[in-house]
């Protein structure tokens, strides 16, 4: 996008969508952004884009729905905040207009960052001293953020209290440290390149957490090998070392990130990839147990659905010829906020204002009982995926991805162990 806007470009600019941090991102290093309630986006990587466009039909239920490509630019709003704005690709306005943007904020107030200083000093007559003080405060704020990110990297397991007011989900944006970290890093990268490049392609994908009020998310790095065929010797050695020093080499799966709602305390527990790499096989099993535990009791009703979906995915991948999902992740998602089912004999008016506390055993199982939550299992992150159908790859693999399938089988076995041990 040109750094200067002409009169003819104003209409196009007004149709941009402000991208926000995707607050349920618990792992990975690529920045995932919220486009709207049902759609997220991430930087386009050609190999991943190719994967989504050539995806086998039988795998589609186990991956996010692909919704197209947008152009994203780095800009500054009227308050001086750095932000990312998505526009239709190549003037294809239908690309954005066909998506539901009803929940997006109006973008008419957005201003281009190159004109910010002139507008402040000339149009609003703001004193130069105020501007200097404002910049000084911004530098201090950025320095504080950098210090906080360093602390977050060292603090591998965190607990945050979720505010009880309003919609629980709406409070997440102030709590998830990993999503904020990735968002800030993406802004910094684009800011550094702004003079040379200010237009990037991002792919639009289904927001897998949109159906849940309080998404509990487990990000698992799958397979016994993580480096792609095109990795440098240094990258290859680094990835091999990470696998050998973690559960990846032993069971073909390791924790890459976790977000769990603790109903007992009203807290969110976050576990990052640095902690996941240190876990032993027993530690991995304990982390899985923790993911299915809400702080009050184990969510046993989730096990059958998870095992069924994982087994079905394993069957699908065993039939995939030549695919290798190096460095790919598997997400398991469920709702931390249990919904209650009203008995047909109950009076809806009497039960309308049931509090959270009254939904436990003391409220009487006759009137209420927990319903089995929907559990989702999806593969994500295909930047290093390869397949003989791609054509241009120098290395061609045959048969199934045995490392990934090995990890899936071990994951199934461990969840079954937890289920059996918890029923004793």
Backbone torsions as a table, in degrees:
resi	resn	phi	psi	omega
1	UNK	NA	137.3	-179.9
2	UNK	-63.9	141.3	179.2
3	UNK	-68.4	-14.4	179.6
4	UNK	-112.8	133.4	179.2
5	UNK	-98.9	127.7	174.4
6	UNK	-93.7	174.6	-178.3
7	UNK	-61.3	-31.6	-176.9
8	UNK	-74.2	-14.5	-175.2
9	UNK	-95.5	-6.6	-175.6
10	UNK	-62.1	-43.2	-179.1
11	UNK	-62.8	-42.7	178.4
12	UNK	-61.8	-40.6	-177.7
13	UNK	-66.0	-39.0	-177.4
14	UNK	-66.4	-16.1	-179.5
15	UNK	-91.7	6.0	177.8
16	UNK	-69.8	156.0	179.1
17	UNK	-116.0	125.1	178.3
18	UNK	-71.5	122.1	179.9
19	UNK	-92.1	136.4	-179.4
20	UNK	-119.0	162.3	176.0
21	UNK	-58.5	138.5	174.7
22	UNK	-84.1	106.1	-166.2
23	UNK	-72.3	-7.6	179.5
24	UNK	-104.0	14.2	174.2
25	UNK	-76.0	118.7	-176.3
26	UNK	-111.7	-7.5	-178.6
27	UNK	-153.4	-176.3	179.9
28	UNK	81.3	163.7	179.3
29	UNK	-110.4	-14.7	177.5
30	UNK	-77.6	139.4	-177.6
31	UNK	-75.2	123.2	174.9
32	UNK	-105.7	130.7	-174.9
33	UNK	-121.5	151.8	178.4
34	UNK	-86.6	119.7	175.5
35	UNK	-88.3	-48.8	169.2
36	UNK	-156.5	-171.6	-175.2
37	UNK	-56.4	-36.2	-173.3
38	UNK	-104.3	-1.0	-174.4
39	UNK	-137.0	137.8	173.3
40	UNK	-118.6	169.8	173.7
41	UNK	-145.3	158.2	-178.7
42	UNK	-148.9	157.1	-179.8
43	UNK	-53.2	135.8	-179.0
44	UNK	-74.5	124.3	171.5
45	UNK	-114.4	125.3	-169.9
46	UNK	-52.6	-42.7	-177.1
47	UNK	-65.9	-41.7	178.6
48	UNK	-67.2	-39.9	178.0
49	UNK	-61.1	-42.7	179.1
50	UNK	-62.8	-38.5	179.1
51	UNK	-59.8	-49.4	-178.1
52	UNK	-64.4	-33.1	-177.9
53	UNK	-79.3	-18.4	-179.0
54	UNK	-118.8	19.4	-175.0
55	UNK	-61.3	128.7	176.3
56	UNK	-60.9	141.7	-176.3
57	UNK	-53.6	-43.1	-175.8
58	UNK	-67.8	-15.0	180.0
59	UNK	-94.5	-11.2	-172.4
60	UNK	-63.0	-32.5	-179.8
61	UNK	-72.7	-11.8	-179.6
62	UNK	-108.6	13.8	176.4
63	UNK	-134.4	159.0	175.3
64	UNK	-64.4	149.1	177.0
65	UNK	-70.4	130.9	178.7
66	UNK	-82.9	130.3	-173.6
67	UNK	-123.1	12.1	174.2
68	UNK	116.1	-166.1	-175.6
69	UNK	-129.4	142.4	175.0
70	UNK	-128.3	162.6	175.0
71	UNK	-98.9	131.1	-177.1
72	UNK	-120.9	133.8	177.6
73	UNK	-124.4	153.7	179.0
74	UNK	-91.8	123.0	-176.4
75	UNK	-142.2	-177.0	179.2
76	UNK	-131.7	136.4	-178.6
77	UNK	-86.9	-176.8	-173.3
78	UNK	-67.8	-15.5	177.4
79	UNK	-96.4	5.5	178.9
80	UNK	84.7	10.2	180.0
81	UNK	-84.1	134.6	177.4
82	UNK	-72.8	137.1	-178.4
83	UNK	-151.3	166.3	178.5
84	UNK	-115.5	130.6	-177.7
85	UNK	-118.8	132.0	178.9
86	UNK	-99.5	136.9	178.6
87	UNK	-126.8	159.7	174.6
88	UNK	-58.9	143.8	-179.3
89	UNK	-77.8	128.7	177.6
90	UNK	53.6	39.5	176.9
91	UNK	72.1	11.1	179.6
92	UNK	-82.6	84.4	-175.3
93	UNK	-64.4	-25.7	179.6
94	UNK	-61.8	-27.4	-179.2
95	UNK	-56.5	-40.0	179.1
96	UNK	-94.3	-35.0	-175.1
97	UNK	-67.2	-27.2	-179.5
98	UNK	-79.1	-10.5	177.9
99	UNK	-93.4	150.7	-177.5
100	UNK	-78.3	105.5	179.4
101	UNK	-108.0	18.8	-174.6
102	UNK	-62.1	-24.5	-178.6
103	UNK	-92.9	-0.1	-179.7
104	UNK	-83.1	145.1	178.6
105	UNK	-70.3	149.2	176.7
106	UNK	-61.1	141.8	-174.4
107	UNK	-103.9	7.0	-176.0
108	UNK	-63.7	-22.1	-177.4
109	UNK	-85.1	-8.9	-178.1
110	UNK	-68.7	136.8	-179.7
111	UNK	-123.0	152.0	-179.0
112	UNK	-77.7	140.0	-170.9
113	UNK	-66.5	-25.3	-177.6
114	UNK	-71.5	-20.3	-179.2
115	UNK	-100.6	2.0	-172.0
116	UNK	-58.5	-50.4	-175.8
117	UNK	-62.0	-45.8	-179.3
118	UNK	-61.1	-42.6	-178.3
119	UNK	-64.0	-41.5	-178.6
120	UNK	-65.1	-46.8	-172.5
121	UNK	-79.6	-35.0	-175.1
122	UNK	-96.3	-49.0	-174.6
123	UNK	-75.8	-38.5	-176.6
124	UNK	-103.4	-3.0	175.8
125	UNK	54.3	40.5	178.9
126	UNK	-80.6	131.7	-177.4
127	UNK	-56.5	145.9	179.6
128	UNK	-62.6	-32.3	-179.4
129	UNK	-61.9	-39.0	-180.0
130	UNK	-65.5	-40.8	179.9
131	UNK	-62.4	-44.6	179.2
132	UNK	-62.0	-42.2	179.6
133	UNK	-65.2	-39.8	179.6
134	UNK	-61.7	-43.5	179.5
135	UNK	-65.2	-37.8	178.8
136	UNK	-63.1	-42.7	179.1
137	UNK	-65.5	-37.4	178.3
138	UNK	-63.7	-41.4	178.8
139	UNK	-62.6	-42.2	179.2
140	UNK	-64.4	-39.7	179.5
141	UNK	-63.7	-44.5	179.5
142	UNK	-63.7	-38.9	178.4
143	UNK	-64.2	-39.6	-179.9
144	UNK	-65.4	-39.1	178.0
145	UNK	-62.8	-42.2	179.2
146	UNK	-61.9	-41.1	178.4
147	UNK	-64.4	-39.8	-179.9
148	UNK	-65.0	-39.5	179.7
149	UNK	-64.9	-37.6	176.8
150	UNK	-63.3	-40.3	178.2
151	UNK	-65.5	-40.7	179.8
152	UNK	-62.5	-36.5	-179.9
153	UNK	-64.3	-36.4	180.0
154	UNK	-80.2	-30.8	-179.7
155	UNK	-89.9	95.4	-169.1
156	UNK	-83.9	-19.9	176.0
157	UNK	-130.2	121.7	-175.2
158	UNK	-127.0	150.2	174.8
159	UNK	-123.9	131.9	177.0
160	UNK	-128.0	140.2	177.0
161	UNK	-81.4	129.6	178.1
162	UNK	-90.8	128.5	179.5
163	UNK	-64.5	140.9	-176.9
164	UNK	-82.8	-17.7	-176.2
165	UNK	-72.4	139.4	174.4
166	UNK	67.8	-161.7	179.6
167	UNK	-70.4	125.7	-177.1
168	UNK	-57.7	-40.4	-177.5
169	UNK	-60.4	-34.7	-176.4
170	UNK	-67.4	-15.3	-178.5
171	UNK	-87.4	-9.8	-172.6
172	UNK	-64.4	-30.6	-172.1
173	UNK	-63.6	-14.4	179.7
174	UNK	-97.0	0.6	-169.6
175	UNK	-121.8	-34.2	-173.0
176	UNK	-75.9	107.7	-174.8
177	UNK	-71.3	-32.5	-175.3
178	UNK	-70.2	-41.1	-179.8
179	UNK	-65.4	-39.3	178.7
180	UNK	-65.6	-40.9	179.2
181	UNK	-60.1	-48.2	-179.4
182	UNK	-65.3	-38.2	179.7
183	UNK	-64.5	-45.3	180.0
184	UNK	-64.5	-38.3	178.8
185	UNK	-66.5	-38.6	178.2
186	UNK	-65.3	-43.7	177.5
187	UNK	-59.9	-42.2	-179.0
188	UNK	-64.5	-42.2	178.9
189	UNK	-62.0	-44.5	-178.2
190	UNK	-72.2	-31.9	177.2
191	UNK	-64.7	-42.1	-179.6
192	UNK	-65.3	-28.3	-179.1
193	UNK	-97.7	1.0	-171.4
194	UNK	-58.7	-33.9	-178.8
195	UNK	-69.0	-28.5	-176.4
196	UNK	-102.6	-27.9	-175.9
197	UNK	-154.3	129.6	178.4
198	UNK	-137.5	35.8	176.9
199	UNK	-148.5	123.4	-176.1
200	UNK	-130.8	152.0	174.8
201	UNK	-95.2	133.1	175.5
202	UNK	-123.9	147.0	175.3
203	UNK	-96.7	145.4	177.9
204	UNK	-98.0	132.4	-178.9
205	UNK	-134.7	157.1	176.6
206	UNK	-60.3	136.1	173.9
207	UNK	-83.4	105.0	-174.4
208	UNK	-70.3	-16.2	-177.6
209	UNK	-94.4	-3.3	-170.4
210	UNK	-63.2	-26.4	-176.8
211	UNK	-82.1	-9.8	-175.2
212	UNK	-104.7	141.6	178.9
213	UNK	-75.1	-45.7	176.4
214	UNK	-128.9	86.4	-175.4
215	UNK	-65.5	128.1	169.0
216	UNK	-101.0	124.0	-170.5
217	UNK	-126.6	129.3	174.8
218	UNK	-117.6	121.9	179.8
219	UNK	-106.8	115.4	-178.2
220	UNK	-113.6	126.3	174.6
221	UNK	-81.6	120.7	-171.0
222	UNK	-103.0	149.3	174.4
223	UNK	101.0	162.1	178.8
224	UNK	-91.8	-9.3	178.1
225	UNK	-131.0	138.4	-177.2
226	UNK	-114.1	-24.9	-175.8
227	UNK	-79.8	142.2	177.5
228	UNK	-78.4	168.6	-179.7
229	UNK	-65.5	-24.7	-177.6
230	UNK	-95.0	8.8	-177.7
231	UNK	-67.4	144.6	175.1
232	UNK	-68.7	165.1	179.8
233	UNK	-60.8	-37.6	178.9
234	UNK	-65.8	-45.5	178.7
235	UNK	-63.7	-43.5	179.7
236	UNK	-59.3	-47.8	-180.0
237	UNK	-62.4	-39.8	-179.8
238	UNK	-64.9	-43.8	-179.3
239	UNK	-69.6	-37.7	177.4
240	UNK	-62.7	-42.3	178.8
241	UNK	-60.9	-44.6	179.8
242	UNK	-61.1	-39.8	179.1
243	UNK	-66.7	-45.2	-178.1
244	UNK	-65.6	-30.7	-178.0
245	UNK	-91.2	4.3	-178.6
246	UNK	-130.1	-174.5	179.3
247	UNK	-74.0	-8.8	-179.5
248	UNK	-57.1	-45.3	-177.0
249	UNK	-70.2	-30.3	-174.4
250	UNK	-87.1	-46.6	-175.4
251	UNK	-122.3	1.1	175.6
252	UNK	75.3	20.6	179.4
253	UNK	-159.6	143.3	174.5
254	UNK	-146.1	157.6	179.6
255	UNK	-75.0	126.7	179.1
256	UNK	-108.8	-13.4	178.8
257	UNK	170.9	154.7	-177.9
258	UNK	-154.6	143.4	174.9
259	UNK	-137.8	117.7	-176.8
260	UNK	-131.7	133.8	177.1
261	UNK	-87.6	127.1	178.6
262	UNK	-99.0	99.9	-175.1
263	UNK	-63.2	-30.8	-177.9
264	UNK	-65.4	-35.6	-176.3
265	UNK	-112.8	-8.7	-176.6
266	UNK	71.5	25.8	-179.1
267	UNK	-108.6	159.1	170.7
268	UNK	-106.6	133.7	176.5
269	UNK	-106.4	128.4	177.0
270	UNK	-115.5	135.5	173.7
271	UNK	-126.1	129.5	-177.9
272	UNK	-102.1	178.8	-173.2
273	UNK	-67.8	-27.0	-179.8
274	UNK	-65.2	-38.8	176.4
275	UNK	-70.7	-39.7	-179.0
276	UNK	-60.2	-34.4	179.9
277	UNK	-68.1	-25.7	-175.4
278	UNK	-86.1	-12.1	-173.9
279	UNK	-69.9	140.0	170.1
280	UNK	-80.4	177.9	177.6
281	UNK	-61.2	-41.5	177.2
282	UNK	-64.9	-39.9	178.1
283	UNK	-64.1	-36.5	176.8
284	UNK	-63.6	-42.7	179.0
285	UNK	-62.7	-41.1	179.1
286	UNK	-66.8	-35.3	177.6
287	UNK	-66.7	-39.8	176.5
288	UNK	-62.5	-42.7	177.5
289	UNK	-59.1	-43.7	-179.7
290	UNK	-63.8	-35.1	179.8
291	UNK	-64.7	-35.0	-178.9
292	UNK	-92.7	6.4	-179.6
293	UNK	-109.7	127.6	-176.0
294	UNK	-94.6	15.3	179.6
295	UNK	92.0	-14.7	178.3
296	UNK	-117.7	-40.1	179.9
297	UNK	-161.6	164.3	180.0
298	UNK	-79.1	133.7	-179.6
299	UNK	-82.0	71.4	-175.5
300	UNK	-62.0	-28.2	-176.3
301	UNK	-66.5	-10.9	-178.8
302	UNK	-85.8	-23.0	-170.1
303	UNK	-58.8	-48.6	-175.4
304	UNK	-59.5	-43.7	-179.2
305	UNK	-65.8	-42.0	179.2
306	UNK	-63.5	-47.7	-179.1
307	UNK	-61.4	-41.6	179.5
308	UNK	-62.1	-45.3	-178.5
309	UNK	-68.1	-40.9	179.1
310	UNK	-64.6	-40.1	179.5
311	UNK	-65.5	-40.1	178.4
312	UNK	-66.3	-41.5	177.4
313	UNK	-62.1	-43.3	178.9
314	UNK	-58.7	-42.8	179.3
315	UNK	-63.1	-39.8	179.2
316	UNK	-66.1	-45.2	-176.8
317	UNK	-69.7	-28.7	178.2
318	UNK	-65.6	-20.0	-179.3
319	UNK	-97.2	-2.8	-177.4
320	UNK	-85.5	114.0	180.0
321	UNK	-80.8	127.8	168.7
322	UNK	82.0	-17.2	-179.3
323	UNK	-66.7	138.3	171.3
324	UNK	-131.9	120.6	-174.9
325	UNK	-101.9	57.5	-177.4
326	UNK	-62.7	131.3	177.8
327	UNK	66.9	14.8	177.5
328	UNK	-79.1	156.3	179.2
329	UNK	-118.1	160.9	175.4
330	UNK	-122.3	128.7	178.4
331	UNK	-103.0	136.4	168.6
332	UNK	-118.4	126.2	-173.8
333	UNK	-132.4	136.4	171.8
334	UNK	-147.5	170.6	-177.3
335	UNK	-91.7	122.7	177.7
336	UNK	-73.0	-20.8	178.9
337	UNK	-92.0	104.5	-178.9
338	UNK	-73.5	135.4	175.4
339	UNK	-90.9	146.6	-178.3
340	UNK	-105.3	143.5	-178.5
341	UNK	-105.6	126.6	-178.7
342	UNK	-86.9	133.1	177.9
343	UNK	-66.2	151.2	179.7
344	UNK	-65.4	-20.6	-179.2
345	UNK	-88.9	-2.9	-177.3
346	UNK	-86.8	149.0	176.9
347	UNK	-88.7	112.2	-177.4
348	UNK	-55.2	-35.0	-178.2
349	UNK	-68.0	-36.9	-179.4
350	UNK	-71.5	-24.7	-172.4
351	UNK	-106.5	7.2	-172.8
352	UNK	-60.0	-41.1	-173.7
353	UNK	-104.0	34.0	179.8
354	UNK	-58.8	126.5	179.9
355	UNK	-83.6	170.5	-178.9
356	UNK	-62.9	-36.6	-177.8
357	UNK	-67.8	-32.2	-175.4
358	UNK	-78.4	-2.6	-180.0
359	UNK	-89.3	2.4	178.7
360	UNK	-86.6	-167.3	-173.9
361	UNK	-62.4	-29.5	-177.9
362	UNK	-66.2	-19.8	-179.7
363	UNK	-78.6	-15.9	179.7
364	UNK	95.9	115.5	-179.3
365	UNK	-66.7	-14.7	-179.7
366	UNK	-62.4	-40.0	-176.5
367	UNK	-89.1	-35.5	-174.1
368	UNK	-134.5	146.7	172.6
369	UNK	-151.1	145.0	-179.5
370	UNK	-64.1	138.2	175.7
371	UNK	-94.1	150.4	179.8
372	UNK	-67.6	119.9	-178.1
373	UNK	-73.9	151.3	174.7
374	UNK	-75.1	128.9	178.8
375	UNK	-110.5	135.9	179.9
376	UNK	-114.4	140.1	176.3
377	UNK	-128.1	117.8	-176.6
378	UNK	-140.3	144.1	172.7
379	UNK	-86.2	139.7	176.5
380	UNK	-140.0	168.7	175.1
381	UNK	65.2	96.3	-175.9
382	UNK	-123.2	30.3	-177.6
383	UNK	-64.8	-23.8	-178.0
384	UNK	-118.4	16.5	178.0
385	UNK	-71.9	142.2	178.5
386	UNK	-134.6	154.7	-179.9
387	UNK	-159.9	147.2	-177.6
388	UNK	-64.0	-21.3	-179.3
389	UNK	-74.7	-13.0	179.1
390	UNK	-69.3	-29.4	172.4
391	UNK	91.8	-48.6	-171.0
392	UNK	-90.9	-5.3	-176.9
393	UNK	-72.1	136.9	-178.6
394	UNK	-73.9	-30.5	179.0
395	UNK	-105.1	127.3	179.1
396	UNK	-116.7	124.9	-178.7
397	UNK	-100.5	152.4	178.2
398	UNK	-118.2	150.8	176.7
399	UNK	77.3	-169.2	-176.2
400	UNK	-79.4	162.4	175.2
401	UNK	-80.9	89.8	-173.0
402	UNK	-63.8	-32.9	179.3
403	UNK	-65.6	-41.2	179.7
404	UNK	-69.2	-45.5	-179.7
405	UNK	-62.7	-38.7	176.4
406	UNK	-59.6	-44.9	178.8
407	UNK	-64.3	-40.3	178.4
408	UNK	-62.6	-43.9	-179.4
409	UNK	-62.9	-42.7	178.6
410	UNK	-66.0	-37.0	177.2
411	UNK	-62.8	-44.5	177.8
412	UNK	-60.3	-46.1	-178.3
413	UNK	-62.0	-41.9	-178.2
414	UNK	-68.0	-40.6	177.7
415	UNK	-64.6	-38.3	176.4
416	UNK	-63.4	-39.3	177.4
417	UNK	-61.4	-44.8	179.3
418	UNK	-62.1	-41.6	179.3
419	UNK	-61.9	-46.1	-178.0
420	UNK	-67.0	-44.2	-178.0
421	UNK	-66.3	-32.8	-177.8
422	UNK	-77.3	-16.6	-179.1
423	UNK	-92.5	-6.0	-178.3
424	UNK	-75.1	NA	NA
